[in-house]
Amino acid sequence: MAWNEPGGNSNNQDPWGGRRGGGDKKGPPDLDEAFRKLQDSLNGMFGSGKKRGGDNGGGKGAGFGLLGVGLAVLAAIWLYSAVYVVDEQEQAVVLRFGKYYETVGPGLNIYFPPIDRKYMENVTRERAYTKQGQMLTEDENIVEVPLTVQYKISNLQDFVLNVDQPEVSLQHATDSALRHVVGSTAMDKVLTEGREQMAVEIKERLQRFLDTYRTGITVTQVNVQSAAAPREVQEAFDDVIRAREDEQRARNQAESYANGVVPEARGQAQRIIEDANGYRDEVISRAKGEADRFTKLVAEYRKAPEVTRQRLYLDTMQEVYSNTSKVLVSGKDGQSNLLYLPLDKMIDSSRSGAAPVGSVPPSANDAANRAASDLQQQTRELRTRESR
């Protein structure tokens, strides 16, 4: 029967099935008791408060317990944020009260925030930065030069503390170095074979800038890619390049022709020199032979003048008559002379391209007349000597 039903004893029953008054009592759960048990357990953990105290002691113990839990949580959070691991490729810079304290290498480390601050960066990885822009060359032409800079952090302390946004400073220094080098180079070298030398100069100048700023950055490589003219004048630049290629092709053809002609001309010149040397040696040898023959002839002439003179005369006549087609025969009296023309030899000479039969060259007539006069003179002298 419910506690509020008619006929029931409302004084001896309550809603939780207990009886008011004596006997076994089963009342509702005591919230204060449950809270005290929780407080006792916390006090047992942190050693604060009393297990069974009054209301004031229980409240103070509960406050200390909650404070301990909060402190424990804060300590755990602080410890979690204070302990850090530096990888093999990294370094960390620690600042204490805003001032440089130390540089930490790889391993497990701890710092003390908020009085400490750390900056951790990868110091072995190479980074890249690309730059492209239009600039003026030495000969006042506008070109567009793309550039790639590869770099890494060499000094983390300088990288963190000396310059605000060091990579932005790197970009500005790259732009300055690139414009300085391109402004000192002619356009044809920028577009063709001068890129490697430009890359070396840009790297040296850029590294000097970064060292002066103390950025802690080391430039490992600078690559100057194929430069080109702006789109507005690209067609004109293409015409210039084609003209330069035509010039180079014509020059190569000229060099090839010269390489073929010059050796041939040198060979001909050497052959002429050798012919001249041979002719010189021949003339000198002939002259020496004639001189030796004349010397020997003089000696023989002194021994037998008449015989030598007669032999010279006969040799001369033989040489003269062997070169002419006319033969002059004189009589014993020296007055009647007969001119003999060998027709068979004249016909052969005409067939071989000489003068036709019946046509005697004037030089041959003159030679024949001179030979005849000499022969008559020699004959008279011989006859005069015989008569004596």
CORJO-V140451 format. One record per residue. N is the residue number from 1. PSI is psi in whole degrees, -180 to 180 (NA if undefined). Layout:
N/PSI
N/PSI
//
This chain:
1/137
2/157
3/-18
4/14
5/158
6/143
7/-11
8/160
9/103
10/-18
11/-27
12/-3
13/153
14/174
15/-21
16/10
17/7
18/175
19/142
20/136
21/-136
22/-165
23/-173
24/129
25/129
26/88
27/-179
28/156
29/141
30/113
31/-36
32/-39
33/-42
34/-40
35/-37
36/-39
37/-43
38/-40
39/-40
40/-41
41/-39
42/-39
43/-36
44/-33
45/-45
46/-4
47/37
48/150
49/-178
50/152
51/-45
52/93
53/-177
54/-170
55/-40
56/-43
57/-39
58/-40
59/-40
60/-39
61/-40
62/-39
63/-43
64/-37
65/-45
66/-39
67/-38
68/-40
69/-43
70/-42
71/-38
72/-43
73/-43
74/-39
75/-40
76/-43
77/-42
78/-43
79/-37
80/-39
81/-22
82/-30
83/130
84/159
85/130
86/125
87/174
88/-31
89/5
90/164
91/159
92/138
93/129
94/129
95/135
96/118
97/36
98/2
99/147
100/132
101/-53
102/163
103/125
104/136
105/-169
106/145
107/-174
108/126
109/167
110/143
111/175
112/83
113/152
114/4
115/-20
116/150
117/145
118/149
119/120
120/130
121/155
122/119
123/2
124/-21
125/132
126/133
127/160
128/147
129/133
130/136
131/138
132/135
133/166
134/137
135/165
136/133
137/180
138/-37
139/25
140/45
141/146
142/127
143/158
144/116
145/117
146/142
147/140
148/128
149/127
150/132
151/168
152/165
153/120
154/-25
155/102
156/-32
157/-47
158/-39
159/-36
160/-40
161/-32
162/-36
163/134
164/122
165/70
166/-31
167/-30
168/-40
169/-37
170/-43
171/-44
172/-42
173/-37
174/-44
175/-42
176/-47
177/-41
178/-45
179/-35
180/-45
181/-44
182/-37
183/-15
184/11
185/143
186/159
187/-41
188/-34
189/-35
190/-37
191/-21
192/-105
193/0
194/6
195/-39
196/-45
197/-38
198/-42
199/-40
200/-45
201/-41
202/-42
203/-46
204/-46
205/-41
206/-41
207/-35
208/-42
209/-47
210/-37
211/-36
212/-40
213/-15
214/55
215/-15
216/20
217/137
218/126
219/122
220/-32
221/142
222/124
223/117
224/113
225/180
226/117
227/156
228/162
229/158
230/155
231/-31
232/-30
233/19
234/-38
235/-42
236/-39
237/-36
238/-40
239/-41
240/-43
241/-41
242/-40
243/-40
244/-39
245/-40
246/-39
247/-43
248/-39
249/-44
250/-38
251/-40
252/-40
253/-42
254/-42
255/-38
256/-43
257/-42
258/-39
259/-25
260/-34
261/-43
262/-47
263/-37
264/-43
265/-39
266/-37
267/-43
268/-42
269/-41
270/-37
271/-41
272/-41
273/-41
274/-40
275/-43
276/-41
277/-41
278/-43
279/-41
280/-46
281/-37
282/-46
283/-42
284/-43
285/-43
286/-41
287/-42
288/-39
289/-43
290/-40
291/-42
292/-41
293/-41
294/-39
295/-45
296/-35
297/-36
298/-42
299/-41
300/-36
301/-39
302/-32
303/-45
304/86
305/-43
306/-46
307/-41
308/-41
309/-43
310/-40
311/-40
312/-39
313/-47
314/-40
315/-40
316/-44
317/-41
318/-42
319/-39
320/-46
321/-24
322/-16
323/8
324/154
325/4
326/143
327/127
328/121
329/126
330/151
331/178
332/-32
333/-11
334/4
335/-36
336/122
337/142
338/127
339/120
340/127
341/114
342/103
343/-37
344/-42
345/-36
346/-38
347/-43
348/-40
349/-34
350/-36
351/-31
352/8
353/4
354/-172
355/144
356/167
357/136
358/-17
359/111
360/128
361/150
362/-36
363/-37
364/-40
365/-45
366/-44
367/-41
368/-41
369/-43
370/-42
371/-40
372/-43
373/-43
374/-40
375/-42
376/-40
377/-44
378/-37
379/-44
380/-43
381/-40
382/-42
383/-35
384/-42
385/-36
386/-36
387/-29
388/NA
//
